[in-house]
Amino acid sequence: QSLGLSYTALRNVDIVRRVDALIQRDDVDPTRIASLGSSGGGGSTLFFTAADERVAAGLISSSPPMLPPKLQDGYFRRMFAKAARYTELPACTAHLTMLIAPRPVWILDGTEDECIAPRDRPEWRRKANKARAAIAQVYKVAGASHHLRDTWLEAGHCAGMTVTAVSAWLREALRM
């Protein structure tokens, strides 16, 4: 945030305007718009898909939804001094992901993500799996368990974002 502006909000407004433009085109089916991204793009996909119901499906890669941590005193002074500690961000991205239900969502992460120090990976996965379980419960209550895909690959950052995997999931999610 700078100058009183939220870059996350501005980025999402920009994406919403792109969807506005897309649905005006004759060659676009407005019921088959999806968002996908990895790393920072995965975070954008999470926020954007939760915020705009015109997005029929979202693929969130290498930006796992998390439940909010208990913040300790001085958290905000320390957070900017530590690189790649996004697992401690106070945003409740798991709850935002729940807003996507019942639309299709694929949460895709690599167990060996280089953005997480090897010693921190077991705790990171534990926290991510706790959030994933909460998301799965919402999808179950919504009668949409079949629309939630949750994948851990034995790979690094941006794992699984292959043309083959993504196009197959999109065909399934958008029923093409």
N, C-alpha and C positions, 0 to 999 in steps of 0.2 A: 504494500500500500504506500502510495506517495501522493503528495498534494491532495490528500483526502479522497483519492480514487482507488478502487479495488481493481487490480489487474485481472483477477479471476472473473469478476463481474463484467469488466469491459470485454474480455476474451469471449465470454459466453454471449454477450449482446451481439458481438461480431458474428458468432456462429449462428445465432438465431436469425440474423439478417440474411445470412447465406441460405438458410432453409427457406426464408420468405422468398428469396429470389428463385431458388430451385423449384418450389411448388408453382411458380408462375409459368414455368416452361411446359410446353406441350409434350416434350419427350421424357418427362419425369413423372413417375407414379408416386404421388404424395403419400401413399400408404406403405411405401417400401424404402423409406429413408432410414439409413442406419449410420451410426457413428462408431469409429474404431480408432484406437490409438494405443501407443506403447510409451511407457515412462511418463514424461510430462503430458504427452498426448493421451495416455490412459487416464490421467487425472482429469484432463479436459473432457474426455468422453464421459467419465463418471458424472461430473457436474452437469454437463450439457444434457445428457440423456435423462438425468433425474429432473431437470428443469423444463424440458420441452417435450410434451407428450406426442408431438408430431414425429419424433424420432422413434421408429418402430423397434429398434434393437440397438444394443451397445456391446462392444467388445472392449473390455478393460484389461490391458496387459501391462505388467511391470509397474503397477501403481495400485497395490492391493488395498481394498477397502479395510479400514480399521475402525475399531471402537475408540472413543476418546479416552486418553489416559488421565489419571489423576495428576493434575499439574502441581508441581512443587514450587515453593517460593523462589523467585528469581528466574523462572523458566524462560520468560521472554528475553531477558538479558543474556542468557546463556545460549539460546537456540541458534542465534546467528553466528556464534563462534564455532559451532560444530558443523562440519560439512556432512551432507547426506544422512542426516538423522531424521528423515521424514517419517519414520515409524513413531516418532514422538510428537508429531504435529497435533495440535488440539482439535483440528477439524474432525467431525464425526462422519467420515466418508462412508462407513457402513450404513448409517441411517439414510444417507443420501442414496445409496445403492438400493435400499429397500423401497424408495420412491419409484424406482423403475418398474417394480412388479405391477402387473403381471407380464409386462413385455419381456421378450427374450434378452438375456444378458449372459455373457461369457466372461468369467474372471479367470485370467490366464497368467500364471507367474512361474518363474524359474527358481528352483530350490537353491541354486548356486549364484543368485543375483550378486554381481560384483559391487553393487551400490551398498550392500550390507556387509559389514566386516564378518569374516568367517565365524568368529567367536560369538557374534550377535545373532546369527541366522536361526539357531534353534528357538530362541525367545521370539524373534520376529515371526517365524512360522507359527508358533503357538498363538501369538496375538492375532495373526491373520486368520488362522483357522477358527478362532473364537468368533471373530467378526463374520466369517463365512457361514458358520453354523447359525448365527442370528439371522443373516440374510436368507438362508435356506428355510428357516422357520416361517418367515414372512411369505416366501414364495409358496410354501406348503399351505398356509392358511388361506392364501389367495387362490388356491387350486391351480397353481401354475408351476409346480415343481419341475415339470418337463421343460419349462422355459429358462431354467437356471442351469448353466454349465459351469463347473468349478474344476479347474485343472491346475495341477502342479506338475511341471516337467523337470526332469533332472538336467537342468541347463541353466544358463545365465540370464542376464538382463535382456529383455525383449525376446525371450524364448517363445517359440511356437508361432510367431507372426510370419508364417509362410503364406505364399499366395494360395497354395493348395488347401491348407487348413482354414484360412480365412474365407476363401470363396465357398468351400463346402459348408461352413457354418452359416454364412450369409444366405446361401440357397435354402438351407433348412429353416433358419430363423425367419426369413421373409417369405417362405413357401414359394419359391420360384421354380 
